[in-house]
């Protein structure tokens, strides 16, 4: 149990700052330009928090813990999870939401793949230093 909590904390420590930087700096103008009126003026922070909690927990359960301390394995498995998770979201939106663009889907899938790989690898690395 303690190992899982350390992994959860370590993965969150990587995920939250990286995604915050992406969304507040690079992503904000990109998504606004590409999606325009599809975006809310302000995000629903409660819903966002639910996603973040569930996603980081999923990274720990499906990737970081099974990687057994192997940072490279965590990165590779994280990339697969990120590609599948973000791909599912973006390709579904691309097929069902008017105004959702292929550019947004491609950029978001690449970001989700990289973010999840970095989260899993960084979390495993940090957890090995804490535990």
C-alpha positions as CSV (number, residue, x, y, z in Angstrom):
1,X,0.0,0.0,0.0
2,X,2.8,2.4,0.9
3,X,4.6,1.7,-2.4
4,X,1.4,2.5,-4.3
5,X,0.9,5.8,-2.5
6,X,4.5,6.8,-3.2
7,X,4.0,5.9,-6.9
8,X,0.7,7.9,-6.9
9,X,2.4,10.9,-5.4
10,X,5.4,10.7,-7.6
11,X,3.4,10.3,-10.8
12,X,1.2,13.3,-9.7
13,X,4.3,15.3,-9.1
14,X,5.3,14.8,-12.7
15,X,1.9,14.9,-14.4
16,X,0.3,18.0,-12.9
17,X,3.1,20.5,-13.5
18,X,3.7,19.3,-17.1
19,X,0.0,19.4,-18.1
20,X,-0.4,22.7,-16.3
21,X,2.5,24.2,-18.3
22,X,1.1,22.7,-21.6
23,X,-2.4,23.9,-21.0
24,X,-1.6,27.3,-19.7
25,X,1.2,28.2,-22.1
26,X,1.4,26.3,-25.3
27,X,-2.0,24.6,-25.4
28,X,-4.2,27.5,-24.4
29,X,-3.7,29.6,-27.5
30,X,-3.5,26.5,-29.7
31,X,-6.8,25.0,-28.6
32,X,-8.5,28.4,-28.6
33,X,-7.4,29.0,-32.2
34,X,-8.3,25.5,-33.4
35,X,-11.6,25.0,-31.5
36,X,-12.9,28.5,-30.9
37,X,-16.4,28.4,-29.6
38,X,-16.3,24.7,-28.8
39,X,-14.3,25.7,-25.7
40,X,-15.8,27.0,-22.5
41,X,-14.5,30.4,-21.4
42,X,-13.4,28.7,-18.1
43,X,-12.9,25.0,-17.7
44,X,-15.1,23.1,-15.2
45,X,-12.4,22.5,-12.6
46,X,-14.4,19.8,-10.7
47,X,-14.7,17.7,-13.8
48,X,-11.1,18.3,-14.7
49,X,-10.0,17.2,-11.2
50,X,-12.0,14.0,-11.5
51,X,-10.2,13.3,-14.8
52,X,-6.8,14.0,-13.3
53,X,-7.3,11.9,-10.3
54,X,-8.7,9.0,-12.3
55,X,-6.0,9.3,-15.0
56,X,-3.0,9.4,-12.6
57,X,-4.4,6.5,-10.7
58,X,-4.8,4.6,-13.9
59,X,-1.2,5.4,-14.8
60,X,-0.1,4.0,-11.5
61,X,-2.3,0.9,-11.6
62,X,-1.7,0.0,-15.3
63,X,1.8,1.2,-15.9
64,X,4.0,2.4,-13.0
65,X,3.3,-0.4,-10.5
66,X,3.7,-3.2,-13.1
67,X,6.9,-1.6,-14.4
68,X,8.5,-2.8,-11.1
69,X,11.0,0.0,-10.9
70,X,12.1,-0.2,-14.6
71,X,12.0,3.4,-15.8
72,X,12.3,2.4,-19.5
73,X,9.5,-0.1,-19.3
74,X,7.4,2.5,-17.5
75,X,8.1,5.0,-20.3
76,X,7.2,2.5,-23.1
77,X,4.1,1.2,-21.4
78,X,3.1,4.8,-20.5
79,X,3.4,5.8,-24.1
80,X,1.1,3.0,-25.1
81,X,-1.5,3.9,-22.5
82,X,-1.3,7.6,-23.4
83,X,-1.7,6.8,-27.1
84,X,-4.7,4.6,-26.5
85,X,-6.4,6.9,-24.0
86,X,-5.8,10.2,-25.8
87,X,-6.4,8.5,-29.1
88,X,-9.8,7.2,-28.0
89,X,-10.8,10.6,-26.8
90,X,-9.6,12.6,-29.8
91,X,-10.6,10.1,-32.6
92,X,-14.1,9.8,-31.1
93,X,-14.3,13.6,-31.0
94,X,-13.0,13.8,-34.5
95,X,-15.7,11.4,-35.7
96,X,-18.6,12.9,-33.8
97,X,-18.0,16.6,-32.9
98,X,-18.5,19.3,-35.6
99,X,-15.5,21.6,-35.6
100,X,-13.1,19.2,-33.9
101,X,-10.1,19.2,-36.2
102,X,-7.6,16.6,-37.3
103,X,-4.8,19.0,-36.2
104,X,-6.2,19.1,-32.6
105,X,-6.5,15.3,-32.6
106,X,-3.0,14.8,-33.8
107,X,-1.4,17.3,-31.5
108,X,-3.4,16.1,-28.5
109,X,-2.6,12.4,-29.2
110,X,1.1,13.2,-29.4
111,X,0.9,15.3,-26.2
112,X,-1.0,12.6,-24.3
113,X,1.4,9.9,-25.5
114,X,4.4,12.0,-24.4
115,X,2.8,13.2,-21.1
116,X,1.8,9.7,-20.0
117,X,5.2,8.3,-20.9
118,X,7.0,11.1,-18.9
119,X,4.5,10.7,-16.0
120,X,5.1,6.9,-15.7
121,X,8.8,7.1,-16.2
122,X,9.3,10.1,-14.0
123,X,7.0,8.6,-11.3
124,X,8.9,5.3,-11.3
125,X,12.2,7.2,-11.1
126,X,11.1,9.5,-8.3
127,X,9.4,6.7,-6.3
128,X,12.7,4.8,-6.4
129,X,14.3,7.8,-4.7
130,X,11.6,8.1,-2.0
131,X,11.1,4.4,-1.3
